[in-house]
Amino acid sequence: MALTADEVELIRSSFRRISRVSEQAADRFYGILFSRAPETRILFTTDLERQGAMLMSKLAVIVSELHNTHTLAPMLEGLALRHVAYGVKREHYPLAGTALLEAFSDMLGEDFTPEAKAAWEKAYTELADLMTSTAYVR
């Protein structure tokens, strides 16, 4: 992954703050996602509280392994393939990324600095590209 050490630290630092309000952050994420892309609601068949806990748990693993693509890549590839089975489409990835960053911005306010947002955007784009290239072979 082409993140700098400073970008990784910005992501980890902001995620530590998000993890303190993880349930609210997950709720905000789903609220934004479903308001912007209502068709995605049917993709979530489990309890949203449980789904939110899984989301935040998976993000914690990703954030902790940003420096270790050898560990991260196989996990993300498997996750991408499971997402296909759930009905997730390639075009859902940018929607989820936008919702995630907006939720983080809402939760952190001015602590979600432009630099932190840019680091998250870069990481999300790289990870989503890896996942979609695995899941949606052209």
C-alpha positions as CSV (number, residue, x, y, z in Angstrom):
1,M,0.0,0.0,0.0
2,A,1.3,3.4,-0.9
3,L,0.4,5.2,2.3
4,T,3.1,7.2,4.0
5,A,3.9,6.7,7.7
6,D,2.2,10.1,8.4
7,E,-1.0,9.0,6.6
8,V,-1.1,5.8,8.5
9,E,-0.7,7.7,11.7
10,L,-3.5,10.1,10.8
11,I,-5.8,7.2,10.0
12,R,-4.9,5.4,13.2
13,S,-5.3,8.5,15.3
14,S,-8.7,9.4,13.9
15,F,-9.9,5.8,14.2
16,R,-8.9,5.6,17.9
17,R,-11.3,8.5,18.4
18,I,-14.0,6.9,16.2
19,S,-13.7,3.7,18.1
20,R,-14.8,5.4,21.3
21,V,-18.1,6.1,19.6
22,S,-18.2,3.1,17.3
23,E,-21.9,2.3,17.7
24,Q,-22.9,5.9,16.9
25,A,-20.4,6.0,14.0
26,A,-21.8,2.8,12.5
27,D,-25.4,4.1,12.9
28,R,-24.4,7.3,11.2
29,F,-22.7,5.4,8.4
30,Y,-25.8,3.3,7.6
31,G,-28.1,6.3,7.9
32,I,-26.0,8.2,5.3
33,L,-25.7,5.2,3.0
34,F,-29.4,4.3,3.1
35,S,-30.4,7.9,2.5
36,R,-28.1,8.3,-0.5
37,A,-28.5,4.9,-1.9
38,P,-31.8,3.4,-0.6
39,E,-31.4,0.4,-2.8
40,T,-28.5,-0.8,-0.6
41,R,-30.8,-1.3,2.4
42,I,-31.9,-4.8,1.1
43,L,-28.3,-5.9,1.1
44,F,-28.3,-5.9,4.9
45,T,-30.4,-8.8,6.2
46,T,-28.9,-9.0,9.7
47,D,-29.6,-6.7,12.7
48,L,-28.0,-3.4,11.9
49,E,-26.6,-3.1,15.4
50,R,-24.8,-6.4,14.9
51,Q,-23.8,-5.4,11.3
52,G,-22.4,-2.1,12.7
53,A,-20.3,-3.9,15.3
54,M,-18.9,-6.2,12.5
55,L,-18.1,-3.2,10.4
56,M,-16.2,-1.4,13.1
57,S,-14.4,-4.6,14.1
58,K,-13.3,-5.2,10.5
59,L,-12.2,-1.5,10.2
60,A,-10.2,-2.0,13.4
61,V,-8.3,-4.9,11.8
62,I,-7.7,-3.0,8.6
63,V,-6.4,0.0,10.4
64,S,-4.1,-2.1,12.5
65,E,-2.7,-3.9,9.5
66,L,-2.3,-0.9,7.1
67,H,1.4,-1.4,7.2
68,N,1.2,-5.1,6.3
69,T,-0.4,-5.7,2.9
70,H,0.6,-9.3,3.0
71,T,-1.8,-9.9,5.8
72,L,-4.4,-7.4,4.6
73,A,-4.8,-8.4,1.0
74,P,-6.0,-12.0,1.5
75,M,-8.5,-10.9,4.1
76,L,-9.9,-8.1,1.9
77,E,-10.0,-10.4,-1.1
78,G,-12.1,-12.9,0.9
79,L,-14.3,-10.1,2.2
80,A,-14.9,-8.9,-1.4
81,L,-16.0,-12.3,-2.6
82,R,-18.4,-12.6,0.3
83,H,-19.8,-9.2,-0.6
84,V,-20.5,-10.4,-4.1
85,A,-22.5,-13.3,-2.6
86,Y,-24.5,-10.7,-0.6
87,G,-25.4,-8.8,-3.7
88,V,-22.9,-5.9,-3.4
89,K,-22.0,-4.4,-6.8
90,R,-18.9,-2.5,-7.9
91,E,-20.8,0.8,-7.9
92,H,-21.6,0.4,-4.2
93,Y,-18.0,0.8,-3.1
94,P,-17.8,4.5,-3.8
95,L,-21.1,5.1,-2.1
96,A,-19.9,3.2,1.0
97,G,-16.6,5.2,1.0
98,T,-18.4,8.5,0.8
99,A,-20.8,7.5,3.6
100,L,-17.9,6.3,5.8
101,L,-16.0,9.5,5.4
102,E,-19.0,11.6,6.0
103,A,-19.9,9.6,9.1
104,F,-16.4,10.1,10.4
105,S,-16.5,13.8,9.7
106,D,-19.9,14.1,11.5
107,M,-18.5,12.2,14.5
108,L,-15.2,13.9,14.8
109,G,-16.1,17.4,13.7
110,E,-13.0,19.6,13.2
111,D,-10.8,16.9,14.6
112,F,-11.4,15.1,11.2
113,T,-8.8,17.4,9.6
114,P,-8.4,17.8,5.8
115,E,-5.2,15.8,6.1
116,A,-6.9,12.9,7.9
117,K,-9.8,12.9,5.4
118,A,-7.3,12.8,2.5
119,A,-5.4,9.9,4.1
120,W,-8.7,8.0,4.6
121,E,-9.8,8.7,1.0
122,K,-6.4,7.4,-0.3
123,A,-6.6,4.3,1.9
124,Y,-10.2,3.6,1.0
125,T,-9.6,4.0,-2.7
126,E,-6.7,1.6,-2.6
127,L,-8.5,-1.0,-0.6
128,A,-11.7,-0.7,-2.6
129,D,-9.7,-1.1,-5.8
130,L,-8.1,-4.2,-4.5
131,M,-11.5,-5.6,-3.4
132,T,-13.2,-4.8,-6.7
133,S,-10.4,-6.1,-8.8
134,T,-10.8,-9.4,-7.0
135,A,-14.5,-9.6,-7.0
136,Y,-15.5,-8.2,-10.4
137,V,-13.2,-9.7,-13.1
138,R,-13.9,-7.9,-16.3
